[in-house]
Amino acid sequence: MGVHGGMKSMSSIKIVTGVKDRLNGLKEHPRETYSDVIERIVNERATDTHDQPPFHIPLLYVRIHDTIHTPADPIDLSCERDDGEFILYNHEFHLLASAPNLHEALVEITDEFEENWKDYVEQDIHKLSSGAQLFRQKLISLIPEEFDRGDLMP
């Protein structure tokens, strides 16, 4: 989490119900947020030398409205295994997925990307916060041809 002006920089990501249930079970205090739990887990894992570091997978294709696109730059996904689940994530693009196999996790990540596209790029830019507008531009820079089709809101 970044710090800006003394406050944590926050973003919202969708978390599948199974992952939410697991995160709730890991809370040490009722007021602990998902972000707090994830940050604590990451910090604990970083100090545990017995765990293997996450490996990385480039996301080379994304789907938007049933059309496959190749991002201008591949999206670097971190991948970890935990209790038989594959956990894929990319903080920069607000992506998180957990599934019993890598294929399902990649499908979930692709769905997450498409949801982000719909939530940020296909919305009226004037209704987005300044942070959301920056994230919107970041998404557009990955798939400019989809934005240039002309059927999206300005």
ZIMOMO-V233131 format. One record per residue. N is the residue number from 1. RES is the residue in three letters. OMEGA is omega in degrees with one decimal (* if undefined). BURIAL is 1 if it has 9 or more other ideal C-beta (glycine too) atoms within 8 Angstrom, else 0. Layout:
n	res	omega	burial
N	RES	OMEGA	BURIAL
N	RES	OMEGA	BURIAL
This chain:
n	res	omega	burial
1	MET	178.1	0
2	GLY	178.2	0
3	VAL	-179.8	0
4	HIS	178.4	0
5	GLY	177.7	0
6	GLY	179.1	0
7	MET	176.7	0
8	LYS	174.6	0
9	SER	-175.3	0
10	MET	172.0	0
11	SER	-177.6	0
12	SER	174.0	0
13	ILE	176.3	0
14	LYS	-180.0	0
15	ILE	-179.5	1
16	VAL	-174.4	1
17	THR	-179.7	0
18	GLY	178.8	0
19	VAL	177.3	1
20	LYS	179.4	1
21	ASP	179.2	0
22	ARG	178.6	0
23	LEU	177.5	1
24	ASN	178.7	0
25	GLY	-179.2	0
26	LEU	179.9	0
27	LYS	176.9	1
28	GLU	-178.9	0
29	HIS	-178.0	0
30	PRO	-178.9	0
31	ARG	-179.2	0
32	GLU	-179.2	0
33	THR	175.2	0
34	TYR	179.3	0
35	SER	178.4	1
36	ASP	-178.7	0
37	VAL	-179.4	1
38	ILE	179.3	1
39	GLU	179.2	1
40	ARG	180.0	1
41	ILE	179.7	1
42	VAL	179.5	0
43	ASN	177.8	0
44	GLU	-179.3	0
45	ARG	-178.8	0
46	ALA	-178.9	0
47	THR	179.7	0
48	ASP	-175.9	0
49	THR	-179.2	0
50	HIS	179.8	0
51	ASP	176.4	0
52	GLN	178.3	0
53	PRO	177.3	0
54	PRO	172.3	0
55	PHE	-172.9	0
56	HIS	179.0	0
57	ILE	175.6	1
58	PRO	173.6	0
59	LEU	-172.6	1
60	LEU	-177.6	0
61	TYR	174.3	1
62	VAL	-179.8	1
63	ARG	173.2	1
64	ILE	-179.2	1
65	HIS	176.5	0
66	ASP	175.4	0
67	THR	179.8	0
68	ILE	179.6	0
69	HIS	173.9	1
70	THR	178.9	0
71	PRO	177.5	1
72	ALA	174.1	0
73	ASP	176.9	0
74	PRO	177.3	0
75	ILE	-178.1	1
76	ASP	178.3	1
77	LEU	170.9	1
78	SER	-177.9	1
79	CYS	177.1	1
80	GLU	173.6	0
81	ARG	177.6	0
82	ASP	180.0	0
83	ASP	176.9	0
84	GLY	179.9	0
85	GLU	169.9	1
86	PHE	177.4	1
87	ILE	178.0	1
88	LEU	178.4	1
89	TYR	172.2	1
90	ASN	-176.5	1
91	HIS	-176.6	0
92	GLU	-177.7	0
93	PHE	173.1	1
94	HIS	-177.1	1
95	LEU	177.0	1
96	LEU	177.0	1
97	ALA	176.9	1
98	SER	-178.7	1
99	ALA	-178.5	1
100	PRO	176.3	0
101	ASN	-174.2	0
102	LEU	179.8	0
103	HIS	179.9	0
104	GLU	178.7	1
105	ALA	177.9	1
106	LEU	176.1	1
107	VAL	178.6	1
108	GLU	179.5	1
109	ILE	178.1	1
110	THR	176.0	1
111	ASP	178.6	1
112	GLU	179.7	1
113	PHE	-179.5	1
114	GLU	177.2	1
115	GLU	176.6	1
116	ASN	179.4	1
117	TRP	-179.0	1
118	LYS	-176.1	1
119	ASP	-175.6	0
120	TYR	-174.5	1
121	VAL	-175.9	1
122	GLU	178.2	0
123	GLN	174.6	1
124	ASP	-176.2	0
125	ILE	-177.7	1
126	HIS	178.5	0
127	LYS	-179.3	0
128	LEU	174.5	1
129	SER	-179.7	0
130	SER	177.2	0
131	GLY	178.3	0
132	ALA	177.7	1
133	GLN	177.3	1
134	LEU	178.4	0
135	PHE	177.2	1
136	ARG	179.8	1
137	GLN	178.7	0
138	LYS	177.9	1
139	LEU	-179.6	1
140	ILE	-179.1	1
141	SER	177.5	0
142	LEU	-174.6	1
143	ILE	-175.4	1
144	PRO	-178.2	1
145	GLU	178.1	0
146	GLU	178.5	1
147	PHE	-176.7	1
148	ASP	179.8	0
149	ARG	173.4	0
150	GLY	-178.5	0
151	ASP	178.7	0
152	LEU	178.1	0
153	MET	-179.5	0
154	PRO	*	0
